[in-house]
Amino acid sequence: MTSSPLASEAQADRWDARVWGLLILLCGVLFLDGLDVSMVGVALPSIQTDLGVSTSELQWVVSGYVLGYGGLLLLGGRAADLLGRRKILIIGLSVFAAASLLGGLVSDPTLLIATRFLKGASAAFTAPAGLSIITTTFAEGHVRNRALSIYAACGASGFSFGLVLGGLLTEIGWRWTFLLPVPFALAILAAAPRLVPKDTSADPEAKQGYDVGGAVTISSAMLLLVWTVVQAPDSGWGSTTTVLAFLAVAALLTAFVTIERRVAHPLVRLGILRSGTLLRANLGAMTVFGAYVGFQFVGTLYMQRLLGWSSLETALAFLPAGLIVAFGAPQVGKLVDRVGTAPIIAIGASAFVVAYALFLGIDASPVYALTILPTVLLLGIGFALCFPSLNMQATAGVHDDEQGLASGLVNTSFQVGGAIALAVVTGVIGTGSGGRTDAASLLDGFRPGIVVVLIVAVLGLIVATVGVVAARRTVVGERRTALVLARANANARDESDPTTWADAA
């Protein structure tokens, strides 16, 4: 849906001002998402104190965003493919700006969570639209890898700046963490009509056959799934409410698959899920983001509640990870060109496992350089390697008409993984501490939470290892095929060469 002149310019090794303008704007959208999420994460303890909410209620400030984001991403991705990527990007960003403004003004916890849901829902449309504009503008290979590396680095930079800005703004008042994204969003909205190419006409037949039934069932299933896993720690994983909710999710997913098999223009072409590479990318996304969201929740509470650090001190403690990603991620495209995505994801997954294992050694009086900093540095390495590589792997080999779908799938995996891991970690923390607030009780809750995070990271490493094995088998198979063809061609040349016949005689 991007214009062909701009797409052809994007294939050159040196990009002109139009290409850079488009890429910088799309990076700005991702920067804004990272900025918003990290600022609010740092402000959570202040929000809890000011509004008087419990820890389980507090997680909904995060989970409300994840609910809207993870629940509607597939719908947002396919809507971008069929209705126009620029149109979806602008509408979604407008809703994001309005919800940010409203969130900074409300005082009721329920309304605050509602604005977070709206922001997540808007991001569910802007994220796949932005990523699919990149993947349809920059051709698969080193050009797209370069663009996605820069794109990932900007997202990490937004997260890093958000940590610092969140810490500074929280010292003034947590509401400013909600209000700050508004001018950023308005600036991007002002530039979007000039920098983002107009949408080309989509297939009229596909528009008329828009899969309403599939959209309703999959969105309902994802919303209910995220809500259930977030609510389960309070209501109980084995409670009647939780079990019935999971059964309802299964029924909705079954209905969705049935619909997708029958409609002429499915919301999700089920055949895309046969790709082992795509499945591993999505599983990897779930584990990477799931483990990190759980870790950030535990780490923030540990630093501010148990150690008594300010929000700014907490932000600065996490900052080295963001800096590593900001400066390291742009170089990942070159590594992918040489060795592929699978080995890089495996190395990043290993860094995550070691990082979380080291954090198990936390106590009530840590030495930052010995206990916390090594974990933070390894997290930066893991993200710098995994985030761009997973996006590359998830969109590789996908036709332009389904890039929005592929982008929606991988972003859904990131968010659903975060929601599930955060729900489990929150429940474990509450059980471990027993509601007590002394240092020993808090540590009794934090350590099991980190164990859950570590288990999720180990699962990610297993998936990444399977990917390395599969990639090696593919390379070996390709080499064998090439060797057979070379031998066949050599034999054919020998049989057609008269001098060979004479030598044989």
ZAPAVEX-986205 format. One record per residue: x, y, z of N, C-alpha, C in turn; residue in one letter. Coordinates in steps of 0.02 Angstrom, whole numbers, plus 32768, in hexadecimal, padded with zeros to 4 digits. Layout:
N
XYZXYZXYZA...
***
This chain:
505
80287FC48000800080008000802A803F8000M806B80388001809680727FFB80A380807FB2T80B480BD7FA180BE80D07F5B80FE80B07F41S80FB809A7F02813480797EE5817280A57EDCS816A80E87ECC81A781117EC781CF81137F08P81AD811B7F4081D0811C7F8081EF80D87F8FL81CA80A37F8081E480607F8C822380537F63A8224806C7F24826080617EFB829B80897F16S828E80C57F3082C480EC7F4E82E080CA7F8CE82B480A77FB082C980867FEE82F6804A7FE2A82F980317FA483237FF77F96836D800A7F8BQ837A804B7F8383BF80617F7783E7805D7FB8A842980577FB0845480557FEB845480988010D844C80CE7FEB84498110800A8403812B8001R83E0813A8038839B815080358397819B802EW836481B2800A835A81FA800383318215803ED83238256803D83018277807482BB825C8080A8299824980498255822E8051825481EC8077R828481C180678287818080898299818A80D3V82CB81B480E082DE81C1812582A481E1814CW8280820E812B8248822F814D821381FE8162G820281CF813581D1819B814581E9816F817EL82288158817A8243812B81AD8245814D81F1L825B818D81F2825F81B18232821A81BA8250I81E881C7822781A481CF8242818B818D8260L81958156823C817E8115825681A581028295L81E581138296820C810882D381F18132830CC81D8816E82FC81BB8199832F817D817B834EG815581578326811A81368342812F81008373V816180D78361817980A3838E819C80C283CBL81C180F783C081E1811C83F781AD8132842AF8175814B8411813E8162843C812181298465L811880EF844680FF80B5846B812E80A184A4D8170809D849481A1808B84C781A480BF84FEG81A180FF84EC81A28135851C81688130854DL812D8125853280F18122855C80F380E7858CD810480AC857381048070859D8136807685D6V8173808D85C781A7809085FB819980C7862ES817F81008617817081368647813C81208679M81088100866280D380E8868F80ED80B286BDV8119808686A38135805186CD815B806D8708G818380A286FE81A980C08734817A80E28766V814180FC874D81138122877880E480F687A1A80E580B4879780B4808987B880B180918804L80EA8090882780E58097887080C680DA8885P80D38110886180B581518871806A81508864S8056812F882D800E8129881E7FEC81018855I800C80CC886C7FF080A388A17FE680CB88E2Q801880F388F48013811B89317FDE8151892BT7FDC817388F27FAE81AB88E97F65819488E5D7F59815E88C17F14814888B67EFE811288E7L7F2E80F8890F7F1D80C789437F0480858928G7F27806988F57F12802988D87F417FF288F0V7F297FB488EF7F517F7B89037F807F6788CAS7FAE7F3888DB7FDE7F2188A77FBA7EFF886ET7F877ED7887D7F627EB488487F3C7EE6881DS7F227F1B883B7F007F4F88147F327F7887EDE7F6D7F8288097FA17FAA87E87FB67F8C87A6L7FB87F4987A37FCF7F2987667FA07F39872BQ7F617F4D873B7F337F5C87047F457F9C86E0W7F6E7FC887007F86800386DC7FB37FED86A2V7FD77FB686AC7FFF7F9886777FD47F69864DV7FAD7F3F866F7F877F0C864B7F4D7F298623S7F327F6286387EFE7F8286107F187F9485CBG7F557FAD85C97F757FBD85897F807F7D8561Y7F9A7F4A85827FA87F0B85607F687EEB8547V7F317EF2856D7EF17ED685597EDA7EF38516L7EDC7F3585117EC87F5484D27EF87F458499G7F397F4684A97F6C7F3A84777F6A7EF2845EY7F717EC3848B7F737E7D84787F317E64845CG7EFA7E7F84757EB97E67845F7EA67E7B8419G7EC07EB384017EA97ECF83C27EDF7ED1838CL7F1A7EB7839A7F517EBD836A7F437E998327L7F277E5D832A7F197E3A82EC7EE77E6082C2L7EB47E7B82E37E847EA582C07EA57EE282A3L7ED17F0282CA7EF37F3D82B27F217F2F8278G7F457EF7827B7F737EE582457F4E7ED88203G7F177EB482077EF37EA481C97ECE7EE281AFR7EB67F0C81DE7E957F4A81C97EC67F7681A2A7F057F7781B77F387F9E81937F417F83814CA7F417F4181447F487F2281027F0E7F3480D4D7ED17F3380EE7E967F3A80C57E7B7F8080BFL7E827FA880F47E627FEA80F57E93802380E8L7ED4801480EA7F06804880DD7F3280548119G7F73804D810F7FA2805281477FA880998161R7FAB80CA81337FB0810F814A7F7181248170R7F37811281567EF8812381767EF5810781BDK7F0680C781C47F0380A682067F3680C68235I7F7280D6821B7FA680F582457F8E81388261L7F70816182387F5B81A4824D7F2081A0827EI7EF0817682707EB7816F829D7ECD815482E1I7EF6812082E07F0D8102831F7F3581338349G7F60815A83297F89818A834E7F5F81C2836BL7F2981D583487EFC820883627ED981F083A2S7EC381B283A27EA4819683DF7ED781928417V7F15818084077F4A817B84397F5581BF845BF7F5781F584347F62823784507F28824B847EA7EEB823E84697EB1825084927EAF822984D3A7EBF81E884D07EBF81BE850C7EF681D3853CA7F3081E885217F6781FF854B7F52823D8572S7F32826B85507F1C82A985717EE9829985A8L7EBA826E85997E87825C85C97EA582398606L7ED6820C85FA7EF681E886307F1A82148661G7F34824D86497F56827B86757F2882A6869FG7EE782A486907EB782D086B37E8A82AB86E4L7E80826986DB7E51824587057E7182338749V7E458228877B7E5C821487BE7E4181D187D3S7E0E81BA87B17DF0817987C27E1A814187A5D7E2E810F87CD7E5880D887B37E3980B38778P7DF780AA877A7DD5808687437DDA80AD8702T7DD080EF87067DD6811886CA7E1E811A86B1L7E4E811A86DF7E94811986CB7EA380D986A4L7E8B80A186BD7E968061869B7E7380618657I7E38808186537E14808586147E3C80AC85DFA7E5C80E285F57E85810785C47EC180DF85AET7EDC80B685DB7F14808A85C87EFD80578595R7EBF803D859D7EA4800E856D7E9D80308528F7E84806E85287E7D809284E97EC0809D84C7L7EF380AD84EE7F3680B784D17F51807684B5K7F45804084D87F5B7FFF84BE7F367FED847FG7EF47FFA847D7ECC7FEB84427EE480148406A7EF5805484127F0D807D83DA7F51806483C2S7F7C805083F07FBE803583DD7FB77FF483B6A7F807FCF83C37F737F91839F7F697F9D8354A7F577FDB83427F4F7FEC82FC7F8D801082E0F7FAC803B83097FE6806082F08024803382E8T802E80048317806B7FDB8316806F7FAF82D7A803C7F8782C780427F5F828980407F8A824AP801C7FC2824C801B7FEE8212806180098204A80838021823980C6803D823180F88009821AG80F77FCE823A81267F9A8228811A7F8181E1L80DB7F7A81CD80CC7F61818A80DC7F958154S80D97FD6816580EF80098135813A80018127I81607FF2815C81A87FE7815381B57FA98129I81947F72813981A27F33811781897F3280CFT81597F5D80BE81437F61807881687F978051T818B7FC3807481B27FF7805381FA7FDF8046T82167FBC8076825B7FA48071825A7F598060F827A7F47802A827A7F018012829E7ED48043A82877E96804682A67E65807382F07E5C8062E83197E59809583617E53808C83847E8880B5G83C07E9C809E83E97EC980C783CA7F0E80CEH83A27F25809C83837F6780A1834E7F6780D8V83237F3380D882F07F2F810D83107F238151R83437EF9815283657EEC819283817F2C81B0N839D7F56818583B87F96819D83807FC281B9R83487FC6819483107FF081AA82F37FD681ECA82EB7F9481F182CE7F78822F82FE7F7F826AL833F7F7D825D836F7F88829483687FCE82B0S836380008283835A804582998318804D82BCI82E4802D82A282A1802F82BF82A280148306Y82C17FDA831082C57FBC835382ED7FE88383A83238006836A834C803183948324806D83ACA82F98089838282D080C28396829D80AE83CBC8282807283C48254805A83F882778054843BG82B3803A843982DA8033847782ED80778493A82FE80A68467830F80E9847E82D4810A84A0S829880FF8484825C811A84A4825380FD84E9G825F80BB84EF8259809B8530828D80B68561F82CA80C08549830080D9857482F28120858BS82E0814C855D82D08191856F82938193859DF8265816585908229816285BA823A81528602G826C8127860D828181178651829981558675L82C4817B865482E081B7867382AB81ED867BV828681F986448252822C8647821C8219867AL820B81D8867C81DA81C286AC81F281CE86F3G823281C186FF824E81CE8742824C82178754G826082428724825F828A8731821882A5873AL81EB8291870D81A782AA871081818292874DL818F82548762816E8239879D8180826087DCT81BC827C87DD81CF82A6881581A282E48819E818A82FB87DF815D833587DD8115831E87E9I810382E787C880C082CC87CD80B582988797G809A825E87A980958227877A80688237873EW803B82688745800F8279870E8035829186D0R806F82AF86DC809682C886A380B0828F8678W80B58252869380CA821A866A809382078637T8055821A8646801E820E86178018824785E5F8028828485FB801E82BF85D1805682CA859EL809482B585AF80CC82C3858380C582A7853DL80AA826A853380A4825084EF8078827984C1P804C82A384DD801B82C784B3803D82F3847FV806C83208491808B8349845D80B48320842AP80D282E8844080F682BD841180C682A283DDF808C828983F5805B826C83C7804082A18397A803382DD83AF801983138384804D8326834FL808C8327836180C18337833180C4830382F9A80BF82C3830B80C0828D82DA8083829182ADI804982A082CB800B82A682A4801082DF8271L8031831582848038834E82568064833C821AA80968312822580C5830181F080AE82C581C5A8083829C81E08070825D81BE805382678179A80248296816E8008829D812A803C82AE80F5P807282CF810880A682E280D880DA82AC80CDR80E882848100811F825580FD810A820D80ECL80CD81FA810180B681B580F4809281B480B1V80A781898083808781868041803D81768046P8017819080167FCF818180157FC481378009K7F8F811E80267F7E80D7801D7F6880CB7FD5D7F8380967FB87F6C80817F767F2B805C7F7ET7F0780557F497EC680347F4C7ECF7FEA7F5DS7EAD7FD57F907EAE7F8E7FA27E7F7F697F73A7E837F287F747E587EFE7F4C7E0F7F0A7F5FD7DE47F267F337D9F7F357F457D7A7EF87F5CP7D8A7EBE7F3E7D6A7E807F517D7A7E6E7F99E7DBA7E7A7FAD7DCF7E6A7FF27DAC7E988023A7DA37ED980107D827F07803D7D397EF28049K7D177EDF80127CD27ECC80187CCB7E8C8040Q7CFD7E61803D7CFA7E2380617D1D7E2580A4G7D217E6180C27D447E6781037D267E368136Y7D527E1181567D3E7DDA81817D277DF481C5D7CE77E0A81C87CCB7E2582067CC77DEE823CV7CB07DB382297CAA7D7C82597CED7D6A8277G7D217D65824D7D647D5682667D7E7D8D8293G7D717DCD82807D897E0582A97D697E0482EEA7D287DF682F17D047DF683317D1C7DBD835DV7D227D8183407D337D4783697D7B7D4A8382T7DAB7D5D83577DF17D5D836E7DFD7D96839EI7DDF7DD083937DE77E0883C27DC87DF78405S7D8E7DD984047D6D7DC584437D977D908467S7DB37D6184417DDC7D2C84607E1A7D498480A7E3D7D77845D7E7A7D9384787E6D7DC084B3M7E387DE884B07E267E1384E87E157DE98525L7DEE7DB4851B7DDB7D8A85547E177D63856FL7E447D4E85437E7F7D2A85597EAB7D568586L7EB97D93856E7EE47DC085957EC27DD285D7V7E817DE085D57E5C7DF186127E5F7DB78644W7E577D7A862B7E557D3F86577E977D34867AT7ECE7D3786547F0F7D2986737F237D6186A3V7F0C7D9E86967F1B7DD586C37EF27DD08703V7EB37DB986FC7E867DB587357E917D75875EQ7EAE7D4287407EB57D0187607ED87D0287A4A7F0E7D2987AD7F2F7D2987EF7F007D3E8828P7ECF7D69881A7EA07D7E884E7E677D4C8857D7E4A7D36881F7E117D0888257E267CBF882ES7E667CAF881E7E7E7C6B88257E817C4887E1G7EBA7C2887D37EC17C0787927E927BCC878AW7E7D7BAE87C17E4F7B7587BD7E077B8787CDG7DF97BC787D47DB57BDC87E67D857BD187ACS7D447BCE87BC7D127BC487887D137BFA8753T7D1C7C39876B7D1E7C71873C7D577C6B870AT7D937C5987237DCD7C5386F77DC67C1A86C7T7DAF7BE086DF7DA77BA586B47D737BB3867DV7D3A7BD186907D077BE0865E7D207C13862BL7D487C4286427D637C7486147D927C5485E2A7DBD7C2685F97DEA7C0385CB7DC37BD8859AF7D8D7BB985B07D637B9185837D437BBE854EL7D2E7BFA85647D117C2985347D447C3F8500A7D837C4A85167DB97C5B84E87DC27C2484B5V7DC37BE584CD7DCC7BAC84A07D937BA8846DA7D557BB584847D1C7BB384577D207BEA8422A7D347C2684377D3B7C5E84077D727C5083D4L7DAA7C3383EB7DE07C2383BD7DCB7BEC838BL7DA47BBC83A37D8A7B8883777D5C7BA68342T7D317BD383587D047BF483297D2C7C1E82F6A7D617C3E830E7D8B7C6682E17DAB7C3B82ABF7DC87C0282BF7DE87BD6828F7DB57BBD825CV7D797BAB82737D447B9482467D327BC98213T7D2B7C07822B7D1A7C3E81FE7D527C4A81CBI7D907C4981E27DC97C5781B57DD07C24817EE7DBA7BE6818B7DBF7BB281597D8B7BBA8123R7D557BDF81327D1D7BE181047D167C2280DDR7D2E7C5A80F97D237C9A80D87D547CA3809DV7D3E7CCC806D7D687CD780327DA57D018041A7D9E7D31806E7DD57D5E80807DDE7D5E80CCH7E017D2B80E67E087D24812F7E317D5D814EP7E207D6C818C7E477D9D81B27E8F7D8481BBL7E967D4481CB7ED77D2481D27ED97CE681A5V7F027CEA81717F0B7CAE81477F307C7A8170R7F0E7C4381807F2B7C1281AE7F6A7BF38192L7F727BF381507FAE7BD781337FEE7BFA8148G7FE87C39815B80247C5F817080427C4181AFI80197C1E81D680307C01821580567BC0820BL805A7BA881CC80807B6B81BF80CB7B7881BDR80DE7BB781BB81257BC981B881457BBE81FDS81757B90820081987B84823F81BF7BC18256G81DC7BE5822682017C21823781D57C558257T81997C60823A816B7C91825581537C7C829BL81437C3C82A4812D7C2482E581627C2E831AL81A07C1E830981D67C27833A81E17C70834BR81DA7C9C831A81E17CE3832781AB7CFB8357A816E7CE3834F81387CF8837B813F7CDA83C1N81547C9B83C681617C7E8408819A7CA2842BL81CE7CB3840482067CD8842181F07D1C843AG81C47D3E841481AB7D7F842981857D79846BA815D7D44847281377D3B84B081657D3384ECM81997D0C84E481C57D00851D81F17D3C852DT820A7D5E84FA82367D98850682107DCF852BV81D67DE2851281B27E198531818F7E028571F81787DC4857381587DAB85AF81887DAC85EAG81C47D9285E081F67D91861682097DD8862BA82127E0585FA82297E48860C81F37E708631Y81B47E6B861A817F7E90863C81797E798685V817D7E37868F817C7E1D86D381B77E3686FCG81F27E3786DC822E7E4D86FF822A7E978711F82137EC086E2820F7F0886F081DF7F168729Q81A87EF2872C81777EFB876281977EEB87A5F81BA7EB287A981DC7E9E87E782147ECE87F7V823D7EDD87C482777F0887CF82647F4D87E8G82307F6A87CB821B7FAD87E082037FAD8828T81DA7F7B883A81C27F77888081FC7F6988B0L822B7F40889B82657F2F88C5828F7F6E88D4Y829C7F95889F82C77FD088A882A5800788CFM8264801188C38242804888E4822680368928Q820A7FFB892E81EB7FE9896E821D7FCF89A1R82477FA0898B82747F8189BB82B37FAB89C5L82CF7FC5898F830D7FEA89958301803489A2L82C4804B899782B4809189A582D080C28971G82DE80AA893482F880D6890182C0810288E5W82D2813C88CD82A1816888AC8292814E8866S825E81698847824D815588038286816687D3S82A8819E87DE82E081B187B3831B818187BBL832A816E87F98360813E8805835080FA87E4E831180E787E882FC80A887C7830580AD877CT82F280E6875F82F980EF8717834280EC8702A836D810C872883B5810C871783D380C6871EL83B7809E874C83D0805A875583C380308716A8389803C86F68377801686BA83958034867AF83AC8072867E83C18096864283F880748619L842C8056863784608037860D8446800485DBP84127FE085ED83F57FAF85BE83DA7FD28580A83B68009858B839A802D855383D0804B8526G840680638544843C8080851C845D804B84F1L8465800F850D84837FD984E584577FC984A9I84167FC784B383E97FB8847C83EA7FF18449V83E8802F846183E6806884348423806B8406A845E805A8421849A805D83F984AB801A83D7F84937FE383F384A47FA283D884747F8883A4G84337F9583AD84017F7A837F840B7F8F8336A84207FCE8328842B7FDF82E1845F7FB682BDP848B7F9482E384C07F6B82C584A97F2382B8Q846E7F1182D284587ECB82CD84497EB88285V84317EE8825E84227ED88218845E7EBC81F3G849A7ED8820084D77EBF81E084E67E7781F6K84DA7E69823784E67E25824F84B67DF3822FL84777E09822884457DDD820A84577DCE81C1V84727E00819E84877DF5815984BC7DBE8154D84E57DB88188851C7D87818785077D42819FR84E37D3E81D784D67CFD81F6848D7CEB81FBV845F7D1881EA84187D0A81F083FE7D1C8235G83BD7D17823E839E7D2C827D83A47CF882B5T83A27CB882A4839E7C8382D783D87C858309A84187C8882F4844E7C898325844D7CC88351P843A7D00833484397D3E835A84037D3C8390I83C97D21837F83937D1A83B083A97CEB83E8I83CC7CB583D783E37C85840A84147CA5843AA84427CCE842084737CF0844C844E7D21847AI841E7D46845D83F87D75848683D07D5184BCG83B17D1884AA838A7CF284DB83B77CD88514A83F47CC5850384247CAE853684357CE78566S843D7D24854B844C7D5E857584137D6B85A6A83D57D63858F839C7D6C85BC839C7D3A85F5F83AA7CFB85E583AA7CC6861983DE7CD6864FV841B7CE7863A84507CF7866A843D7D358693V841F7D678673840C7DA5869583DB7D9786CEA83A77D7186C083747D6586F4838F7D36872AY83BA7D07871683D97CDB874884037D038779A84287D34876084517D5E878C84277D8587BDL83EB7D9B87A883C17DC587D283A37D9E880CF83A67D5C8809838E7D34884183B87D418880L83F37D5D8878841E7D6B88B1840F7DAC88D6G83D77DCC88C883C67E0C88E883BC7E038933I83CD7E37895883C17E3889A083AA7E7E89B4D83A67E8A89F5838B7ECA8A0E83BD7F038A0AA83FD7EF489FE842F7F2A89F984617F1889C1S844B7F1D898284767F08894B84AA7F3D8939P84E17F25891B85117F5288FB84FE7F5588B2V84EA7F90889A84CF7F97885684FD7F7A8822Y853D7F8A8826856D7F7587F285767F2987F0A85697F07882885747EBF882C85337E968823L84FB7EB2883984BD7E8B883A848D7E9E8802T84837EDF87F8844F7EF787C9846C7F078784I84A47F29878284C07F3F874284CE7F068712L84EC7ECD872784F77E9786F884B77E7F86D6P84817E7B86FE84407E6786E284297E9A86AFT842E7EDA86BF84177F0F8692843F7F0E8651V84807F05865584AA7F04861884977EC885EBL848D7E8F8609847A7E5485E284357E5B85C3L84087E7D85E783C67E8B85CA83CD7EB6858BL83F97EE8858F84047F138555841E7EEB8519G844D7EBE852684697E9484F084327E6884D3I840A7E4984FF83D47E1E84E883A37E4184BCG838D7E7D84D1835D7EA284AA837B7EBC8469F83B97ED3846B83D97EED842E83DD7EB783F8A83E77E79840D83EC7E4283DE83A87E2683C9L837B7E1E83FA833D7DFA83ED83067E2583CDC82FD7E6383E482C47E8A83CD82C47E958381F82FA7EB0836482F97EB7831B82F97E7582F6P831D7E43831183217E0282EF82DE7DDF82EDS82B87DE3832382767DC3832582467DE582F4L824A7E2782EE82207E4B82BD82337E378276N82747E318269828A7E1C822682727DD58217M827A7DA9824782677D63823D821C7D5B8233Q81F57D83825881AC7D7D8255818F7D968213A81B27DC381F081977DE081B281BB7DC78174T81ED7D9D817C82137D84814281E97D538119A81EC7D5A80D881CA7D2B80AC817F7D3580A9G81647D6A80C6811C7D7780C6810B7DA8808DV80D77D99806880C37DC4803180AD7E09804BH80B57E3C802180A47E818035805C7E86804DD802E7E61802E7FE87E6680407FDA7E4C8087D800A7E2780A380007E0B80E780347E248119E80587E59810780897E74813680687E918175Q802E7EB0816C80097EC881A77FF57E8F81D5G7FDF7E5881B77FCD7E1D81DD80097E028203L80427DFA81E1807F7DE0820180957E0E8239A80927E50822D80A57E81826080757E7D829BS80357E75828D80047E6E82C380107E3082ECG80227DF982CB802F7DBA82EF80697DC18320L80A17DDC830880DC7DE0833480D07E12836DV80AE7E49835E809F7E798394806E7E5C83C6N803E7E3483AD80107E1283DA80367DE38408T80667DBF83EC808E7D91841480B47DB5844BS80D27DEE843A80F47E16846D80C57E2884A6F808A7E418495805D7E5B84C8803B7E2384F0Q80267DEE84CF80067DB684F380397D958522V80767D8D850980AB7D72853580B57D9D8573G80B57DE0856980BC7E0D85A180837E0785D2G80457E0285B8800A7DFE85E4800B7DBE860EA801B7D8585EE801A7D46861380507D448648I808D7D57863580C57D56866580B87D86869EA809F7DC2869080937DF386C5805D7DDA86F5L802A7DB986DB7FF57D9F870780107D6A8736A80397D3D871B80557D07874580857D258779V80B07D52876380E17D71879180BD7D9787C9V80897DBC87B780647DE287EA80457DB3881ET80287D7C8806800B7D4C8835803F7D2C8862G80797D1D884780AF7CFE886E80CA7D2F88A3V80D17D6E889080E97DA088C080BA7DA788FBI80797DAC88EB80487DB3892180477D78894FG804D7D3B8934804D7CFF895D808D7CFB8987T80C57D0B896881057D05898C810D7D3589C6G80F57D7489BC80FC7DA589F280C77DA08A26S808E7D7F8A1580587D788A4680397DBA8A5AG80427DED8A3280267E2E8A42804F7E578A72G80877E3B8A8A80B17E608ABA80E27E8D8A94R80FA7EC18AB681237EF38A94816A7EF98AB1T817D7ECC8AE081C27ECE8AF981F17EB38AC4D82317EC28ACB82637EB18A9882657E678A89A82647E3D8ABD82687DF58AB3822C7DDB8A8CA81F07DF48A9E81B37DDD8A7C81B27DF48A33S81C87E328A2781CA7E4A89E281F97E2089B7L82347E0F89D482627DE589AF82457DA089A2L821F7D8689D381FE7D4589CA81CD7D468990D81B27D81898081857D87894781AB7D958906G81DF7DBE890A82037DD288CD82297D9788AEF824A7D6E88D882747D3888BC824B7D058894R82117CED88AD81E97CBF888381D27CE08842P81C57D22884581B37D45880881EA7D4387D5G82287D4B87EB82617D4887BD826B7D0087A4I825B7CCE87CD825F7C8987B6822F7C7E877BV81F27C99878081C37C94874981DF7CB5870AV81FC7CF08712821B7D1486DB82527CEA86BBV827B7CCA86E582B27CA186CC82977C6486A5L82627C4686BD82457C0C869A822D7C218655I820D7C5B865081F57C73860F82307C7F85E1V82667C9C85FB82A27CA985D282C17C6785BAA82C27C3485E482DD7BF385D082B47BD58597V82717BDD859C82477BC5856582587BE98524L82677C298529827B7C4F84EE82BD7C3684D1G82EB7C2384FD832B7C0984E683227BC584C3L82F47B9D84DB82E67B5C84BB82CB7B678475I829B7B96846E82807BA6842C82B77BBF83FEV82E27BEA841783187C0583EE83497BCF83D9A83577B9F840583847B6883F483677B3C83BDT83257B2F83C183037B0A838C830A7B30834AV83057B72834D830D7B9A831183527B9482F2G83867B92831C83CA7B8A830283D27B4782E0V83B87B1282FF83BC7ACF82E283987ACD829FV835B7AEB829D83357AEB825F83587B128228A83777B4A823B839B7B73820A83D77B4D81EDA83FA7B28821884337B018201841E7ACA81D2R83E67AA981E283CD7A7581B683BA7A928172R839C7ACD8173838A7AED813483C87AFC810AT83FC7B16812A843A7B26810684597AE780EAV845C7AB2811384787A7280FC84517A5780C1V840D7A5B80C683E47A43808F83EF7A6A804FG83F67AAC805684027AD6801B84467AC77FFCE84797ABA802684BB7AAA800C84BA7A677FE8R84967A368004849179F57FE4846E79FB7FA1R84387A217F9F84137A2B7F6084407A4C7F2CT84657A7F7F4284927AA27F1484C87A737EFAA84E27A487F2685167A197F1284FB79E67EDFL84BE79CD7EEB84A0799D7EBD849679BD7E79V847C79FA7E7884717A1E7E3984B37A2A7E15L84E77A3C7E3B85287A487E1C85447A097DFCA853D79D17E20855479917E04852D797E7DC6R84EA79897DC884C179787D8F84D479A37D52A84E079E37D5F84F57A0F7D28853979FB7D0BN856779E67D3985A979D17D2285A379927CF8A857A79627D0D857079247CE7855279337CA3N852279637CA3850279747C63853479927C33A856179BD7C4D859479DB7C2285C479A67C07R85D779767C34860579417C1E85E779177BE6D85A579087BED858578DD7BBB857E79007B78E857B79437B79857279687B3B85B4797E7B1BS85EC79707B3F862E79877B26864F794F7AFCD865A79587ABA867779237A9086BC790E7AA7P86E3793A7AC4872679287ADA872378F57B12T86EC78F97B3B86E478C97B7186D778847B54T86B078817B1C86A378417AFD86E478227AE3W870E784C7AC4874C78327AA8877A78187ADFA877D783B7B1787A778257B4F878E77E37B69D874C77DD7B6C872F779F7B86873E77647B58A873D77737B15874C773E7AE58795772A7AEAA
***
